[in-house]
Amino acid sequence: MLKLAAERAAGAHPYFVTPEHTARAREILGANRLLAVEQAVVLETDSIKAREIARAYMAMYLGLANYVTNLRALGFTDDDFTNGGSNRLVDAIVAWGDIGAIRARVRAHHSAGADHVCLQALTADSRALPRREWRELASALLDNRIQPEREGDGLRGA
């Protein structure tokens, strides 16, 4: 799909991916195509709670062959797909922690070649709007705490 996007579209919007995938996608797309990746985030510093929320979100995707195949290409194995996903897999797909942890993941995607990173805020109640999380993330973005610096850090613009 990335090859097709490179040939026939203005860019791509990869979903459920890691910064390593972003680097591969940039290579395939080339420099002149938009790369806007999705990044799921959990604003929770307790690892048990954060990973529980992440696993609930990931459950459907780990049952879909196209997502599992993509993850296998990134080096994940059958062991990573059991019991809701290994900690290694969960941590690679869902950024969790405080704003600093989210900022680091966004910067990792930018460093890997993303032009834009779309944040998807996850909460324990998947049916509720994550208003608190949106406010916190928006405030951080407005304060330029997540947006990469434009000069001297080698990152692409937001």
C-alpha positions as CSV (number, residue, x, y, z in Angstrom):
1,M,0.0,0.0,0.0
2,L,2.9,2.4,0.7
3,K,4.3,1.7,-2.8
4,L,0.9,2.5,-4.3
5,A,0.6,5.7,-2.2
6,A,4.1,6.7,-3.4
7,E,3.0,6.3,-7.0
8,R,-0.6,7.5,-7.0
9,A,-1.3,9.6,-3.9
10,A,-0.2,12.7,-2.1
11,G,1.0,10.5,0.8
12,A,-0.1,7.9,3.4
13,H,-1.7,7.7,6.9
14,P,-0.4,4.6,8.5
15,Y,-2.3,3.3,11.6
16,F,-1.2,1.1,14.5
17,V,2.5,1.5,13.7
18,T,5.8,2.1,15.4
19,P,8.5,4.7,14.7
20,E,10.5,1.9,13.0
21,H,7.6,1.5,10.6
22,T,7.5,5.2,10.1
23,A,11.2,5.1,9.0
24,R,10.4,2.3,6.5
25,A,7.3,4.1,5.2
26,R,9.4,7.3,4.6
27,E,11.9,5.2,2.6
28,I,9.1,3.7,0.5
29,L,7.2,7.0,0.0
30,G,10.2,9.1,-0.7
31,A,10.7,12.7,0.4
32,N,8.0,14.3,-1.6
33,R,4.9,12.5,-0.1
34,L,3.0,13.3,3.1
35,L,3.5,10.9,5.9
36,A,0.9,11.4,8.6
37,V,1.1,8.5,11.2
38,E,-1.4,7.7,13.9
39,Q,-0.1,7.2,17.4
40,A,-2.3,5.9,20.2
41,V,-1.5,7.4,23.6
42,V,-2.6,6.7,27.2
43,L,-2.0,9.6,29.7
44,E,-1.4,7.2,32.6
45,T,1.9,6.7,34.5
46,D,0.9,3.5,36.2
47,S,2.2,0.7,33.9
48,I,-0.5,-1.8,34.9
49,K,-3.4,0.6,34.2
50,A,-1.8,2.0,31.0
51,R,-1.2,-1.4,29.5
52,E,-4.6,-2.6,30.5
53,I,-6.1,0.3,28.5
54,A,-3.7,-0.3,25.6
55,R,-4.5,-4.0,25.5
56,A,-8.3,-3.3,25.3
57,Y,-7.6,-1.0,22.3
58,M,-5.2,-3.5,20.7
59,A,-7.4,-6.6,21.0
60,M,-9.3,-6.2,17.7
61,Y,-6.2,-5.4,15.7
62,L,-4.3,-8.4,17.0
63,G,-7.0,-10.6,15.5
64,L,-6.6,-9.1,12.1
65,A,-4.1,-10.7,9.7
66,N,-3.0,-7.5,8.0
67,Y,-2.0,-5.8,11.3
68,V,-0.2,-9.0,12.6
69,T,1.6,-9.4,9.3
70,N,2.8,-5.8,9.5
71,L,4.0,-6.3,13.0
72,R,5.8,-9.5,12.1
73,A,7.7,-7.5,9.4
74,L,8.8,-5.3,12.3
75,G,10.3,-8.2,14.2
76,F,7.4,-9.2,16.5
77,T,6.8,-12.9,17.0
78,D,3.9,-15.2,18.0
79,D,5.0,-14.7,21.7
80,D,4.3,-11.0,21.3
81,F,0.7,-11.7,20.2
82,T,-0.5,-13.9,23.0
83,N,-2.4,-12.9,26.1
84,G,-3.4,-9.5,24.7
85,G,0.1,-8.7,23.5
86,S,3.5,-8.7,25.2
87,N,4.7,-5.6,27.2
88,R,7.2,-5.1,24.4
89,L,4.4,-5.0,21.7
90,V,2.1,-2.9,23.8
91,D,4.8,-0.4,24.6
92,A,5.8,-0.2,20.9
93,I,2.2,0.5,19.7
94,V,0.8,2.6,22.4
95,A,2.7,5.5,24.0
96,W,1.8,5.8,27.7
97,G,3.0,7.8,30.6
98,D,3.1,11.6,31.2
99,I,3.4,14.3,28.6
100,G,7.1,13.8,28.4
101,A,6.7,10.2,27.4
102,I,4.2,11.2,24.7
103,R,6.5,13.9,23.5
104,A,9.3,11.4,23.2
105,R,7.2,9.1,21.0
106,V,6.0,12.0,18.8
107,R,9.6,13.1,18.3
108,A,10.6,9.5,17.5
109,H,8.1,9.5,14.7
110,H,9.2,12.9,13.4
111,S,12.9,11.7,13.6
112,A,11.9,8.7,11.6
113,G,10.4,10.8,8.8
114,A,6.8,11.6,9.8
115,D,5.5,15.0,8.6
116,H,2.6,14.8,11.0
117,V,1.6,12.6,14.0
118,C,-2.1,12.1,14.7
119,L,-2.6,11.4,18.4
120,Q,-5.5,9.1,19.5
121,A,-6.1,9.4,23.2
122,L,-7.2,6.2,24.8
123,T,-9.0,5.9,28.2
124,A,-10.4,3.1,30.4
125,D,-13.9,3.8,29.0
126,S,-13.5,3.4,25.2
127,R,-17.1,4.8,24.7
128,A,-16.4,8.1,26.5
129,L,-14.9,11.1,24.8
130,P,-11.4,11.6,26.2
131,R,-12.0,15.3,27.0
132,R,-9.4,15.6,29.8
133,E,-6.8,13.9,27.7
134,W,-7.6,16.1,24.7
135,R,-7.2,19.2,26.9
136,E,-3.9,18.1,28.3
137,L,-2.5,17.1,24.9
138,A,-3.8,20.3,23.3
139,S,-2.3,22.4,26.0
140,A,1.0,20.7,25.6
141,L,0.8,21.2,21.8
142,L,0.0,24.8,22.2
143,D,2.9,25.3,24.6
144,N,5.1,23.6,22.0
145,R,6.0,20.9,24.6
146,I,5.3,18.1,22.1
147,Q,6.0,19.8,18.8
148,P,9.6,19.2,17.8
149,E,11.9,22.1,17.6
150,R,12.3,23.4,14.1
151,E,16.0,24.2,14.1
152,G,19.0,22.2,15.1
153,D,17.3,18.9,16.2
154,G,17.1,17.3,12.8
155,L,13.3,16.7,13.1
156,R,10.7,17.3,10.5
157,G,8.1,20.0,11.1
158,A,4.8,19.3,12.8
